[in-house]
């Protein structure tokens, strides 16, 4: 996580159409707390020190990726370049989609991935429980799973957010995902279409025009 130059990835991998991430997912969730934790920054010297302490100095790893989404291959390449300053060799292996999502997905030790926007608890169900169908980081934590079940059973939003924030702190401190940035959702529309509004939600074009109730054609 200390080997990711996050501003560089935003600037170069997605052309500035994004913002720096902090290794916690679901930034649109009402309970998102990732911005409240100390922002991780590129620190190759600290990374080198930690690797030395772990007996892993001069580490060489393969990073598998595919051009499934814009910036996916480019961010892997930038990460590889960033890692050199800590004496880490990251061999980027760009695979075709069928191979990546077939033979390598959920089997390789170090891979790129991408997810569309979801609220926090649905994303947890898909990817960070021991039995999640897409547990990409092989995350196993019994306390985390107890908190998840508690959050599902909590109706009061403030109390549920307190539980989720504790889960997100665990993501931040112990999780296996590097989330260097969040890519903007960029939508194009004709000047002849009106009724679109700025929105913080997770669906394009103001929640698809709130079910197309607010969108209209301009004569």
MDTraj code that builds the backbone (N, CA, C; nanometers):
import mdtraj as md
import numpy as np

residues = "UNK UNK UNK UNK UNK UNK UNK UNK UNK UNK UNK UNK UNK UNK UNK UNK UNK UNK UNK UNK UNK UNK UNK UNK UNK UNK UNK UNK UNK UNK UNK UNK UNK UNK UNK UNK UNK UNK UNK UNK UNK UNK UNK UNK UNK UNK UNK UNK UNK UNK UNK UNK UNK UNK UNK UNK UNK UNK UNK UNK UNK UNK UNK UNK UNK UNK UNK UNK UNK UNK UNK UNK UNK UNK UNK UNK UNK UNK UNK UNK UNK UNK UNK UNK UNK UNK UNK UNK UNK UNK UNK UNK UNK UNK UNK UNK UNK UNK UNK UNK UNK UNK UNK UNK UNK UNK UNK UNK UNK UNK UNK UNK UNK UNK UNK UNK UNK UNK UNK UNK UNK UNK UNK UNK UNK UNK UNK UNK UNK UNK UNK UNK UNK UNK UNK UNK UNK UNK UNK UNK UNK UNK UNK UNK UNK UNK UNK UNK UNK UNK UNK UNK UNK UNK UNK UNK UNK UNK UNK UNK UNK UNK UNK UNK UNK UNK UNK UNK UNK UNK UNK UNK UNK UNK UNK UNK UNK UNK UNK UNK UNK UNK UNK UNK UNK UNK UNK UNK UNK UNK UNK UNK UNK UNK UNK UNK UNK UNK UNK UNK UNK UNK UNK UNK UNK UNK UNK UNK UNK UNK UNK UNK UNK UNK UNK UNK UNK UNK UNK".split()
xyz = np.array([
    [0.0827, -0.1209, 0.0000],
    [0.0000, 0.0000, 0.0000],
    [0.0861, 0.1259, 0.0000],
    [0.2047, 0.1164, 0.0577],
    [0.2964, 0.2298, 0.0580],
    [0.3693, 0.2447, -0.0746],
    [0.3539, 0.1478, -0.1634],
    [0.4223, 0.1521, -0.2928],
    [0.3357, 0.2118, -0.4027],
    [0.2151, 0.2532, -0.3693],
    [0.1240, 0.3095, -0.4691],
    [0.1297, 0.4610, -0.4656],
    [0.1751, 0.5207, -0.5749],
    [0.1724, 0.6664, -0.5883],
    [0.0337, 0.7037, -0.6406],
    [-0.0555, 0.7281, -0.5509],
    [-0.1972, 0.7433, -0.5839],
    [-0.2262, 0.8661, -0.6714],
    [-0.1730, 0.9843, -0.6388],
    [-0.1971, 1.0984, -0.7281],
    [-0.1449, 1.0753, -0.8694],
    [-0.0332, 1.0057, -0.8819],
    [0.0202, 0.9759, -1.0154],
    [-0.0757, 0.8856, -1.0921],
    [-0.1335, 0.7876, -1.0236],
    [-0.2281, 0.6983, -1.0909],
    [-0.3510, 0.7743, -1.1383],
    [-0.4017, 0.8644, -1.0541],
    [-0.5178, 0.9440, -1.0950],
    [-0.4828, 1.0283, -1.2170],
    [-0.3659, 1.0912, -1.2129],
    [-0.3258, 1.1806, -1.3221],
    [-0.2972, 1.1062, -1.4510],
    [-0.2324, 0.9909, -1.4418],
    [-0.1835, 0.9238, -1.5627],
    [-0.2675, 0.8042, -1.6052],
    [-0.3162, 0.7254, -1.5092],
    [-0.3911, 0.6054, -1.5464],
    [-0.5326, 0.6380, -1.5933],
    [-0.5962, 0.7389, -1.5311],
    [-0.7342, 0.7740, -1.5691],
    [-0.7448, 0.9188, -1.6142],
    [-0.6316, 0.9783, -1.6518],
    [-0.6331, 1.1117, -1.7104],
    [-0.6907, 1.2197, -1.6213],
    [-0.6796, 1.2028, -1.4900],
    [-0.7328, 1.3025, -1.3975],
    [-0.8795, 1.2852, -1.3640],
    [-0.9467, 1.1890, -1.4277],
    [-1.0898, 1.1674, -1.4027],
    [-1.1078, 1.0699, -1.2855],
    [-1.0729, 1.1171, -1.1675],
    [-1.0853, 1.0339, -1.0490],
    [-1.0342, 1.1081, -0.9278],
    [-1.0339, 1.0394, -0.8149],
    [-0.9788, 1.0978, -0.6932],
    [-0.9055, 0.9908, -0.6144],
    [-0.8127, 1.0330, -0.5320],
    [-0.7288, 0.9420, -0.4557],
    [-0.8140, 0.8599, -0.3588],
    [-0.7836, 0.7303, -0.3500],
    [-0.8504, 0.6415, -0.2561],
    [-0.7619, 0.6108, -0.1372],
    [-0.8208, 0.5451, -0.0368],
    [-0.7494, 0.5196, 0.0891],
    [-0.7714, 0.3772, 0.1376],
    [-0.7847, 0.2832, 0.0432],
    [-0.7929, 0.1401, 0.0729],
    [-0.9218, 0.0995, 0.1434],
    [-1.0251, 0.1823, 0.1317],
    [-1.1591, 0.1507, 0.1803],
    [-1.2550, 0.1730, 0.0646],
    [-1.3446, 0.0783, 0.0401],
    [-1.4341, 0.0882, -0.0755],
    [-1.5667, 0.1559, -0.0408],
    [-1.6478, 0.1760, -0.1431],
    [-1.7830, 0.2338, -0.1329],
    [-1.7847, 0.3794, -0.0866],
    [-1.7207, 0.4697, -0.1628],
    [-1.7133, 0.6099, -0.1208],
    [-1.8463, 0.6835, -0.1243],
    [-1.9483, 0.6284, -0.1942],
    [-2.0783, 0.6946, -0.1999],
    [-2.1698, 0.6548, -0.0847],
    [-2.1291, 0.5559, -0.0074],
    [-2.2137, 0.5095, 0.1024],
    [-2.2273, 0.6183, 0.2086],
    [-2.3454, 0.6303, 0.2643],
    [-2.3687, 0.7315, 0.3682],
    [-2.2795, 0.7093, 0.4900],
    [-2.2323, 0.5880, 0.5094],
    [-2.1489, 0.5551, 0.6247],
    [-2.0002, 0.5477, 0.5898],
    [-1.9621, 0.5934, 0.4707],
    [-1.8217, 0.5855, 0.4300],
    [-1.7337, 0.6674, 0.5235],
    [-1.6264, 0.6046, 0.5741],
    [-1.5365, 0.6713, 0.6688],
    [-1.3922, 0.6722, 0.6203],
    [-1.3681, 0.6291, 0.4962],
    [-1.2314, 0.6189, 0.4462],
    [-1.1546, 0.7495, 0.4481],
    [-1.2256, 0.8608, 0.4312],
    [-1.1584, 0.9908, 0.4304],
    [-1.1189, 1.0358, 0.5706],
    [-1.1705, 0.9683, 0.6725],
    [-1.1402, 1.0064, 0.8099],
    [-1.0123, 0.9412, 0.8619],
    [-0.9644, 0.8386, 0.7937],
    [-0.8423, 0.7711, 0.8350],
    [-0.7221, 0.8434, 0.7745],
    [-0.6047, 0.8336, 0.8363],
    [-0.4867, 0.8992, 0.7789],
    [-0.4639, 0.8548, 0.6345],
    [-0.4500, 0.9504, 0.5454],
    [-0.4333, 0.9185, 0.4042],
    [-0.2988, 0.8498, 0.3804],
    [-0.3034, 0.7313, 0.3195],
    [-0.1789, 0.6623, 0.2862],
    [-0.1111, 0.7336, 0.1697],
    [0.0195, 0.7451, 0.1810],
    [0.0969, 0.8154, 0.0789],
    [0.2118, 0.7273, 0.0313],
    [0.2602, 0.7598, -0.0842],
    [0.3722, 0.6878, -0.1434],
    [0.4953, 0.7048, -0.0553],
    [0.5484, 0.5935, -0.0031],
    [0.6630, 0.6001, 0.0878],
    [0.7507, 0.4768, 0.0652],
    [0.8294, 0.4758, -0.0426],
    [0.9104, 0.3574, -0.0744],
    [1.0145, 0.3245, 0.0315],
    [1.0679, 0.4247, 0.1004],
    [1.1673, 0.3970, 0.2034],
    [1.1047, 0.3240, 0.3217],
    [0.9847, 0.3659, 0.3621],
    [0.9134, 0.2956, 0.4692],
    [0.8777, 0.1540, 0.4245],
    [0.8360, 0.1391, 0.2994],
    [0.8039, 0.0067, 0.2470],
    [0.9272, -0.0830, 0.2485],
    [1.0416, -0.0281, 0.2069],
    [1.1652, -0.1057, 0.2071],
    [1.2006, -0.1508, 0.3491],
    [1.1811, -0.0595, 0.4468],
    [1.2105, -0.0930, 0.5854],
    [1.1212, -0.2059, 0.6365],
    [0.9926, -0.2000, 0.6033],
    [0.9001, -0.3047, 0.6461],
    [0.9333, -0.4384, 0.5812],
    [0.9690, -0.4360, 0.4546],
    [1.0075, -0.5593, 0.3851],
    [1.1347, -0.6181, 0.4452],
    [1.2290, -0.5321, 0.4785],
    [1.3532, -0.5793, 0.5401],
    [1.3234, -0.6467, 0.6741],
    [1.2355, -0.5832, 0.7533],
    [1.1995, -0.6399, 0.8835],
    [1.1285, -0.7742, 0.8702],
    [1.0554, -0.7911, 0.7587],
    [0.9826, -0.9159, 0.7352],
    [1.0671, -1.0211, 0.6640],
    [1.1924, -0.9864, 0.6344],
    [1.2785, -1.0800, 0.5631],
    [1.2432, -1.0953, 0.4170],
    [1.1810, -0.9912, 0.3590],
    [1.1353, -0.9978, 0.2190],
    [1.2002, -0.8900, 0.1325],
    [1.3160, -0.8396, 0.1724],
    [1.3828, -0.7372, 0.0940],
    [1.4208, -0.7927, -0.0431],
    [1.4072, -0.7087, -0.1466],
    [1.4348, -0.7547, -0.2826],
    [1.3257, -0.8435, -0.3390],
    [1.2051, -0.8237, -0.2908],
    [1.0896, -0.9054, -0.3302],
    [1.0628, -0.8947, -0.4803],
    [1.0268, -1.0087, -0.5425],
    [0.9827, -1.0129, -0.6816],
    [0.8457, -1.0780, -0.6871],
    [0.7474, -1.0104, -0.7495],
    [0.6110, -1.0638, -0.7597],
    [0.5580, -1.0424, -0.9011],
    [0.4657, -1.1269, -0.9415],
    [0.3931, -1.1097, -1.0675],
    [0.2591, -1.0443, -1.0373],
    [0.2250, -0.9438, -1.1147],
    [0.0966, -0.8748, -1.1016],
    [0.0175, -0.8971, -1.2297],
    [-0.0929, -0.9704, -1.2187],
    [-0.1743, -1.0029, -1.3354],
    [-0.2835, -0.8979, -1.3542],
    [-0.3023, -0.8576, -1.4788],
    [-0.4035, -0.7569, -1.5082],
    [-0.4593, -0.7810, -1.6480],
    [-0.5627, -0.7057, -1.6822],
    [-0.6238, -0.7159, -1.8146],
    [-0.6922, -0.5835, -1.8465],
    [-0.7132, -0.5574, -1.9727],
    [-0.7733, -0.4303, -2.0153],
    [-0.9255, -0.4379, -2.0086],
    [-0.9767, -0.4711, -1.8920],
    [-1.1217, -0.4832, -1.8754],
    [-1.1873, -0.3503, -1.8460],
    [-1.1088, -0.2545, -1.7964],
    [-1.1636, -0.1233, -1.7630],
    [-1.0534, -0.0206, -1.7851],
    [-1.0906, 0.1001, -1.8176],
    [-0.9910, 0.2032, -1.8441],
    [-0.9040, 0.2276, -1.7212],
    [-0.7732, 0.2340, -1.7413],
    [-0.6793, 0.2577, -1.6336],
    [-0.6309, 0.1337, -1.5623],
    [-0.6900, 0.0200, -1.5916],
    [-0.6568, -0.1020, -1.5181],
    [-0.5131, -0.1473, -1.5471],
    [-0.4769, -0.1534, -1.6730],
    [-0.3412, -0.1926, -1.7102],
    [-0.2427, -0.0824, -1.6737],
    [-0.2804, 0.0419, -1.7018],
    [-0.1910, 0.1547, -1.6766],
    [-0.1575, 0.1692, -1.5278],
    [-0.2548, 0.1493, -1.4409],
    [-0.2271, 0.1619, -1.2973],
    [-0.1342, 0.0514, -1.2497],
    [-0.1468, -0.0682, -1.3081],
    [-0.0542, -0.1773, -1.2744],
    [0.0875, -0.1429, -1.3181],
    [0.1002, -0.0827, -1.4343],
    [0.2324, -0.0444, -1.4838],
    [0.2945, 0.0659, -1.3983],
    [0.2130, 0.1619, -1.3572],
    [0.2623, 0.2687, -1.2695],
    [0.3052, 0.2113, -1.1352],
    [0.2253, 0.1189, -1.0818],
    [0.2611, 0.0553, -0.9551],
    [0.3948, -0.0160, -0.9671],
    [0.4169, -0.0838, -1.0782],
    [0.5437, -0.1529, -1.1007],
    [0.6604, -0.0557, -1.0976],
    [0.6438, 0.0592, -1.1617],
    [0.7489, 0.1606, -1.1629],
    [0.7706, 0.2179, -1.0225],
    [0.6610, 0.2420, -0.9508],
    [0.6709, 0.2949, -0.8142],
    [0.7476, 0.2006, -0.7227],
    [0.7249, 0.0705, -0.7408],
    [0.7822, -0.0299, -0.6504],
    [0.9339, -0.0392, -0.6613],
    [0.9889, 0.0002, -0.7737],
    [1.1337, -0.0121, -0.7934],
    [1.2116, 0.0672, -0.6905],
    [1.1573, 0.1794, -0.6466],
    [1.2271, 0.2639, -0.5501],
    [1.2461, 0.1948, -0.4160],
    [1.1669, 0.0905, -0.3892],
    [1.1796, 0.0141, -0.2651],
    [1.2533, -0.1173, -0.2885],
    [1.3098, -0.1335, -0.4070],
    [1.3804, -0.2568, -0.4380],
    [1.2888, -0.3733, -0.4684],
    [1.1637, -0.3446, -0.5016],
    [1.0655, -0.4495, -0.5327],
    [1.0475, -0.4583, -0.6835],
    [1.0562, -0.5788, -0.7362],
    [1.0342, -0.6023, -0.8783],
    [0.8927, -0.6555, -0.8988],
    [0.8120, -0.5799, -0.9697],
    [0.6745, -0.6216, -0.9997],
    [0.6656, -0.6467, -1.1494],
    [0.6501, -0.7719, -1.1868],
    [0.6379, -0.8108, -1.3270],
    [0.4908, -0.8056, -1.3673],
    [0.4540, -0.7075, -1.4484],
    [0.3147, -0.6925, -1.4911],
    [0.2858, -0.7896, -1.6039],
    [0.1863, -0.8739, -1.5833],
    [0.1449, -0.9737, -1.6821],
    [0.0075, -0.9340, -1.7349],
    [0.0044, -0.8834, -1.8579],
    [-0.1222, -0.8413, -1.9180],
    [-0.1815, -0.9590, -1.9936],
    [-0.2987, -1.0031, -1.9495],
    [-0.3637, -1.1197, -2.0074],
    [-0.4886, -1.0782, -2.0847],
    [-0.5297, -1.1618, -2.1789],
    [-0.6588, -1.1382, -2.2429],
    [-0.7689, -1.1670, -2.1419],
    [-0.8854, -1.1096, -2.1655],
    [-0.9932, -1.1178, -2.0681],
    [-1.0349, -1.2586, -2.0320],
    [-1.0462, -1.3469, -2.1308],
    [-1.0934, -1.4829, -2.1025],
    [-0.9953, -1.5585, -2.0145],
    [-0.8662, -1.5334, -2.0325],
    [-0.7659, -1.5998, -1.9488],
    [-0.7657, -1.5410, -1.8082],
    [-0.7713, -1.4077, -1.8019],
    [-0.7661, -1.3413, -1.6715],
    [-0.8842, -1.3811, -1.5846],
    [-1.0052, -1.3709, -1.6393],
    [-1.1243, -1.4012, -1.5608],
    [-1.1510, -1.5507, -1.5526],
    [-1.0731, -1.6293, -1.6273],
    [-1.0889, -1.7740, -1.6247],
    [-0.9861, -1.8422, -1.5369],
    [-0.8692, -1.8694, -1.5939],
    [-0.7679, -1.9469, -1.5228],
    [-0.7056, -1.8740, -1.4048],
    [-0.7033, -1.7403, -1.4070],
    [-0.6302, -1.6667, -1.3044],
    [-0.7187, -1.6045, -1.1966],
    [-0.8427, -1.5741, -1.2290],
    [-0.9267, -1.5019, -1.1336],
    [-0.9509, -1.5854, -1.0086],
    [-0.9269, -1.5273, -0.8923],
    [-0.9395, -1.5889, -0.7606],
    [-0.8370, -1.6992, -0.7352],
    [-0.7404, -1.7127, -0.8252],
    [-0.6374, -1.8149, -0.8082],
    [-0.4981, -1.7548, -0.7960],
    [-0.4729, -1.6433, -0.8612],
    [-0.3408, -1.5810, -0.8569],
    [-0.3244, -1.4998, -0.7283],
    [-0.1999, -1.4887, -0.6817],
    [-0.1726, -1.4229, -0.5540],
    [-0.1898, -1.2716, -0.5604],
    [-0.1616, -1.2106, -0.6779],
    [-0.1600, -1.0644, -0.6866],
    [-0.2191, -1.0247, -0.8210],
    [-0.3349, -0.9606, -0.8195],
    [-0.4024, -0.9252, -0.9435],
    [-0.4662, -0.7869, -0.9331],
    [-0.4940, -0.7290, -1.0492],
    [-0.5785, -0.6093, -1.0565],
    [-0.7243, -0.6526, -1.0572],
    [-0.8115, -0.5597, -1.0227],
    [-0.9547, -0.5842, -1.0338],
    [-1.0240, -0.4492, -1.0409],
    [-1.1515, -0.4486, -1.0689],
    [-1.2292, -0.3249, -1.0614],
    [-1.3730, -0.3598, -1.0272],
    [-1.4390, -0.2667, -0.9599],
    [-1.5790, -0.2843, -0.9225],
    [-1.6557, -0.1570, -0.9551],
    [-1.7790, -0.1739, -0.9954],
    [-1.8672, -0.0599, -1.0103],
    [-1.9129, -0.0123, -0.8733],
    [-1.9823, 0.0987, -0.8705],
    [-2.0215, 0.1602, -0.7435],
    [-2.1337, 0.0822, -0.6752],
    [-2.1109, 0.0509, -0.5487],
    [-2.2107, -0.0160, -0.4648],
    [-2.2036, 0.0423, -0.3251],
    [-2.3120, 0.0300, -0.2505],
    [-2.3069, 0.0644, -0.1093],
    [-2.2216, -0.0383, -0.0353],
    [-2.1835, -0.0032, 0.0876],
    [-2.0810, -0.0800, 0.1566],
    [-2.1226, -0.2238, 0.1869],
    [-2.2360, -0.2443, 0.2511],
    [-2.2730, -0.3791, 0.2936],
    [-2.2965, -0.4737, 0.1761],
    [-2.3615, -0.4312, 0.0664],
    [-2.3706, -0.5206, -0.0497],
    [-2.2337, -0.5573, -0.1070],
    [-2.1386, -0.4631, -0.1051],
    [-2.0045, -0.4934, -0.1540],
    [-1.9348, -0.5940, -0.0621],
    [-1.9538, -0.5791, 0.0680],
    [-1.8992, -0.6760, 0.1635],
    [-1.9521, -0.8155, 0.1331],
    [-2.0827, -0.8257, 0.1108],
    [-2.1439, -0.9561, 0.0839],
    [-2.0814, -1.0236, -0.0379],
    [-2.0456, -0.9433, -0.1377],
    [-1.9903, -0.9991, -0.2608],
    [-1.8423, -1.0333, -0.2502],
    [-1.7660, -0.9578, -0.1677],
    [-1.6210, -0.9654, -0.1852],
    [-1.5362, -0.9788, -0.0595],
    [-1.5878, -0.9592, 0.0604],
    [-1.4971, -0.9597, 0.1754],
    [-1.5405, -1.0499, 0.2902],
    [-1.6381, -1.1355, 0.2689],
    [-1.6693, -1.2384, 0.3673],
    [-1.5971, -1.3668, 0.3280],
    [-1.5719, -1.4516, 0.4256],
    [-1.4980, -1.5743, 0.3965],
    [-1.5622, -1.6545, 0.2837],
    [-1.6958, -1.6573, 0.2809],
    [-1.7662, -1.7359, 0.1806],
    [-1.8210, -1.6514, 0.0661],
    [-1.7744, -1.5271, 0.0543],
    [-1.8173, -1.4438, -0.0586],
    [-1.7760, -1.5080, -0.1895],
    [-1.8624, -1.4988, -0.2888],
    [-1.8337, -1.5632, -0.4169],
    [-1.7146, -1.4986, -0.4870],
    [-1.6866, -1.3700, -0.4578],
    [-1.5730, -1.3007, -0.5202],
    [-1.4754, -1.2500, -0.4130],
    [-1.4374, -1.3368, -0.3215],
    [-1.3445, -1.2985, -0.2151],
    [-1.2029, -1.2925, -0.2737],
    [-1.1731, -1.1824, -0.3402],
    [-1.0502, -1.1698, -0.4180],
    [-0.9243, -1.1663, -0.3308],
    [-0.9356, -1.1208, -0.2069],
    [-0.8177, -1.1096, -0.1206],
    [-0.8085, -1.2224, -0.0183],
    [-0.8960, -1.3235, -0.0318],
    [-0.8983, -1.4369, 0.0621],
    [-0.9121, -1.3882, 0.2068],
    [-0.9925, -1.2829, 0.2258],
    [-1.0125, -1.2203, 0.3563],
    [-1.0914, -1.3128, 0.4474],
    [-1.0388, -1.3356, 0.5672],
    [-1.1075, -1.4167, 0.6676],
    [-1.0912, -1.3490, 0.8021],
    [-1.2012, -1.3073, 0.8615],
    [-1.1955, -1.2406, 0.9902],
    [-1.3301, -1.2592, 1.0596],
    [-1.3311, -1.3374, 1.1657],
    [-1.4580, -1.3712, 1.2305],
    [-1.5233, -1.2488, 1.2950],
    [-1.4441, -1.1574, 1.3519],
    [-1.5025, -1.0375, 1.4115],
    [-1.5662, -0.9505, 1.3042],
    [-1.5014, -0.9361, 1.1930],
    [-1.5538, -0.8584, 1.0803],
    [-1.6892, -0.9147, 1.0375],
    [-1.7009, -1.0464, 1.0321],
    [-1.8255, -1.1080, 0.9879],
    [-1.9350, -1.0923, 1.0927],
    [-1.8986, -1.0935, 1.2211],
    [-1.9985, -1.0672, 1.3255],
    [-2.0501, -0.9238, 1.3151],
    [-1.9585, -0.8299, 1.2906],
    [-1.9992, -0.6904, 1.2742],
    [-2.0894, -0.6740, 1.1522],
    [-2.0599, -0.7465, 1.0455],
    [-2.1432, -0.7408, 0.9246],
    [-2.2864, -0.7832, 0.9564],
    [-2.3010, -0.8949, 1.0253],
    [-2.4354, -0.9422, 1.0596],
    [-2.5053, -0.8439, 1.1535],
    [-2.4281, -0.7852, 1.2447],
    [-2.4854, -0.6850, 1.3355],
    [-2.5324, -0.5620, 1.2583],
    [-2.4538, -0.5186, 1.1613],
    [-2.4911, -0.4023, 1.0800],
    [-2.6186, -0.4292, 1.0016],
    [-2.6309, -0.5484, 0.9463],
    [-2.7526, -0.5835, 0.8717],
    [-2.8770, -0.5775, 0.9595],
    [-2.8604, -0.6085, 1.0870],
    [-2.9748, -0.6138, 1.1780],
    [-3.0020, -0.4807, 1.2466],
    [-2.9228, -0.3776, 1.2174],
    [-2.9371, -0.2484, 1.2844],
    [-3.0146, -0.1521, 1.1953],
    [-3.1303, -0.1096, 1.2394],
    [-3.2170, -0.0219, 1.1614],
    [-3.1734, 0.1240, 1.1735],
    [-3.1327, 0.1654, 1.2921],
    [-3.0941, 0.3044, 1.3155],
    [-2.9678, 0.3376, 1.2353],
    [-2.9764, 0.4393, 1.1480],
    [-2.8658, 0.4713, 1.0573],
    [-2.7394, 0.5103, 1.1330],
    [-2.7529, 0.5928, 1.2360],
    [-2.6348, 0.6384, 1.3099],
    [-2.5619, 0.5209, 1.3750],
    [-2.6382, 0.4305, 1.4348],
    [-2.5763, 0.3142, 1.4990],
    [-2.5160, 0.2206, 1.3948],
    [-2.5852, 0.2053, 1.2820],
    [-2.5313, 0.1192, 1.1759],
    [-2.4015, 0.1771, 1.1212],
    [-2.3951, 0.3090, 1.1076],
    [-2.2729, 0.3722, 1.0579],
    [-2.1563, 0.3517, 1.1549],
    [-2.1851, 0.3498, 1.2842],
    [-2.0789, 0.3246, 1.3819],
    [-2.0208, 0.1848, 1.3628],
    [-2.1064, 0.0882, 1.3365],
    [-2.0598, -0.0489, 1.3127],
    [-1.9804, -0.0557, 1.1835],
    [-2.0332, 0.0077, 1.0797],
    [-1.9654, 0.0054, 0.9498],
    [-1.8310, 0.0758, 0.9573],
    [-1.8227, 0.1828, 1.0319],
    [-1.6939, 0.2514, 1.0450],
    [-1.5901, 0.1596, 1.1095],
    [-1.6328, 0.0792, 1.2062],
    [-1.5402, -0.0167, 1.2677],
    [-1.4949, -0.1201, 1.1650],
    [-1.5868, -0.1654, 1.0812],
    [-1.5506, -0.2591, 0.9742],
    [-1.4529, -0.1949, 0.8763],
    [-1.4785, -0.0694, 0.8424],
    [-1.3920, -0.0009, 0.7468],
    [-1.2530, 0.0234, 0.8044],
    [-1.2444, 0.0453, 0.9350],
    [-1.1125, 0.0580, 0.9965],
    [-1.0357, -0.0731, 0.9844],
    [-1.1073, -0.1836, 0.9938],
    [-1.0429, -0.3142, 0.9749],
    [-0.9985, -0.3308, 0.8302],
    [-1.0816, -0.2861, 0.7352],
    [-1.0407, -0.2870, 0.5939],
    [-0.9111, -0.2083, 0.5771],
    [-0.9079, -0.0913, 0.6397],
    [-0.7948, 0.0006, 0.6260],
    [-0.6679, -0.0555, 0.6895],
    [-0.6818, -0.1159, 0.8071],
    [-0.5644, -0.1596, 0.8823],
    [-0.5208, -0.3019, 0.8482],
    [-0.6155, -0.3878, 0.8106],
    [-0.5827, -0.5297, 0.7955],
    [-0.6177, -0.5883, 0.6589],
    [-0.7006, -0.5214, 0.5831],
    [-0.7502, -0.5785, 0.4582],
    [-0.6412, -0.5992, 0.3544],
    [-0.6706, -0.6814, 0.2563],
    [-0.5719, -0.7156, 0.1546],
    [-0.5837, -0.6377, 0.0257],
    [-0.6755, -0.5416, 0.0175],
    [-0.6964, -0.4664, -0.1071],
    [-0.6196, -0.3353, -0.1053],
    [-0.5573, -0.3033, -0.2174],
    [-0.5008, -0.1710, -0.2404],
    [-0.6018, -0.0960, -0.3262],
    [-0.6596, 0.0099, -0.2733],
    [-0.7572, 0.0894, -0.3482],
    [-0.6957, 0.2277, -0.3666],
    [-0.6185, 0.2470, -0.4743],
    [-0.5417, 0.3708, -0.4893],
    [-0.6242, 0.4896, -0.5353],
    [-0.7350, 0.4637, -0.6052],
    [-0.8165, 0.5750, -0.6541],
    [-0.9570, 0.5274, -0.6843],
    [-1.0466, 0.6236, -0.6946],
    [-1.1825, 0.5997, -0.7420],
    [-1.1988, 0.6733, -0.8740],
    [-1.2334, 0.6012, -0.9751],
    [-1.2501, 0.6605, -1.1076],
    [-1.3850, 0.7307, -1.1180],
    [-1.3849, 0.8474, -1.1802],
    [-1.5105, 0.9182, -1.2032],
    [-1.5993, 0.8392, -1.2975],
    [-1.7291, 0.8526, -1.2791],
    [-1.8241, 0.8029, -1.3780],
    [-1.8525, 0.9163, -1.4758],
    [-1.8099, 0.8980, -1.5972],
    [-1.8229, 1.0027, -1.6981],
    [-1.9336, 0.9634, -1.7953],
    [-2.0359, 1.0458, -1.8051],
    [-2.1486, 1.0181, -1.8929],
    [-2.1625, 1.1300, -1.9958],
    [-2.1982, 1.0926, -2.1150],
    [-2.2217, 1.1903, -2.2214],
    [-2.3713, 1.1941, -2.2536],
    [-2.4201, 1.3143, -2.2856],
    [-2.5601, 1.3253, -2.3236],
    [-2.5756, 1.4427, -2.4197],
    [-2.6808, 1.4390, -2.4964],
    [-2.7067, 1.5408, -2.5970],
    [-2.7538, 1.6716, -2.5323],
    [-2.7193, 1.7830, -2.5965],
    [-2.7684, 1.9132, -2.5498],
    [-2.9200, 1.9231, -2.5635],
    [-2.9795, 1.8308, -2.6366],
    [-3.1256, 1.8308, -2.6543],
    [-3.1972, 1.7612, -2.5395],
    [-3.1210, 1.7098, -2.4406],
    [-3.1820, 1.6440, -2.3256],
    [-3.1682, 1.7336, -2.2035],
    [-3.2786, 1.7583, -2.1344],
    [-3.2782, 1.8379, -2.0127],
    [-3.3242, 1.7567, -1.8941],
    [-3.3215, 1.8185, -1.7776],
    [-3.3723, 1.7536, -1.6569],
    [-3.2713, 1.6729, -1.5791],
    [-3.1445, 1.6719, -1.6241],
    [-3.0407, 1.5989, -1.5511],
    [-2.9901, 1.6865, -1.4369],
    [-2.9621, 1.6253, -1.3233],
    [-2.9215, 1.7000, -1.2046],
    [-2.7919, 1.6435, -1.1476],
    [-2.7139, 1.7287, -1.0826],
    [-2.5945, 1.6833, -1.0114],
    [-2.6382, 1.5981, -0.8941],
    [-2.5702, 1.4835, -0.8754],
    [-2.6120, 1.3898, -0.7727],
    [-2.4912, 1.3154, -0.7184],
    [-2.4943, 1.2806, -0.5909],
    [-2.3845, 1.2074, -0.5285],
    [-2.4096, 1.0569, -0.5313],
    [-2.5109, 1.0153, -0.5986],
    [-2.5491, 0.8750, -0.5969],
    [-2.4569, 0.7858, -0.6759],
    [-2.4943, 0.6584, -0.6846],
    [-2.4078, 0.5579, -0.7434],
    [-2.4471, 0.5193, -0.8856],
    [-2.5496, 0.5808, -0.9411],
    [-2.5914, 0.5500, -1.0771],
    [-2.5658, 0.6701, -1.1667],
    [-2.5355, 0.6428, -1.2928],
    [-2.5080, 0.7496, -1.3884],
    [-2.6307, 0.8389, -1.4088],
    [-2.6026, 0.9615, -1.4518],
    [-2.7075, 1.0550, -1.4949],
    [-2.8189, 1.0705, -1.3906],
    [-2.7773, 1.1087, -1.2676],
    [-2.8749, 1.1350, -1.1625],
    [-2.9711, 1.0180, -1.1442],
    [-2.9102, 0.9018, -1.1130],
    [-2.9885, 0.7784, -1.0928],
    [-3.0762, 0.7496, -1.2149],
    [-3.0128, 0.7612, -1.3322],
    [-3.0856, 0.7386, -1.4576],
    [-3.2113, 0.8251, -1.4643],
    [-3.1944, 0.9509, -1.4250],
    [-3.3074, 1.0432, -1.4295],
    [-3.4167, 1.0066, -1.3321],
    [-3.3732, 0.9446, -1.2169],
    [-3.4725, 0.8992, -1.1173],
    [-3.5821, 0.8174, -1.1858],
    [-3.5372, 0.7199, -1.2609],
    [-3.6341, 0.6373, -1.3322],
    [-3.6921, 0.7090, -1.4523],
    [-3.6119, 0.8027, -1.5075],
    [-3.6507, 0.8800, -1.6267],
    [-3.7673, 0.9748, -1.6005],
    [-3.7939, 1.0042, -1.4721],
    [-3.9056, 1.0926, -1.4390],
    [-3.8697, 1.2397, -1.4619],
    [-3.7412, 1.2733, -1.4562],
    [-3.7043, 1.4146, -1.4667],
    [-3.6435, 1.4508, -1.6023],
    [-3.6139, 1.3518, -1.6858],
    [-3.5473, 1.3779, -1.8133],
    [-3.6506, 1.4135, -1.9212],
    [-3.6177, 1.5112, -2.0022],
    [-3.7084, 1.5508, -2.1097],
    [-3.6280, 1.5966, -2.2312],
    [-3.6894, 1.5948, -2.3463],
    [-3.6261, 1.6410, -2.4691],
    [-3.6491, 1.7903, -2.4849],
    [-3.5443, 1.8597, -2.5266],
    [-3.5536, 2.0023, -2.5525],
    [-3.5889, 2.0245, -2.6993],
    [-3.6918, 2.1028, -2.7257],
    [-3.7371, 2.1224, -2.8618],
    [-3.6442, 2.2122, -2.9418],
])
top = md.Topology()
chain = top.add_chain()
for i, resn in enumerate(residues, 1):
    res = top.add_residue(resn, chain, resSeq=i)
    for name in ("N", "CA", "C"):
        top.add_atom(name, md.element.get_by_symbol(name[0]), res)
traj = md.Trajectory(xyz[None], top)
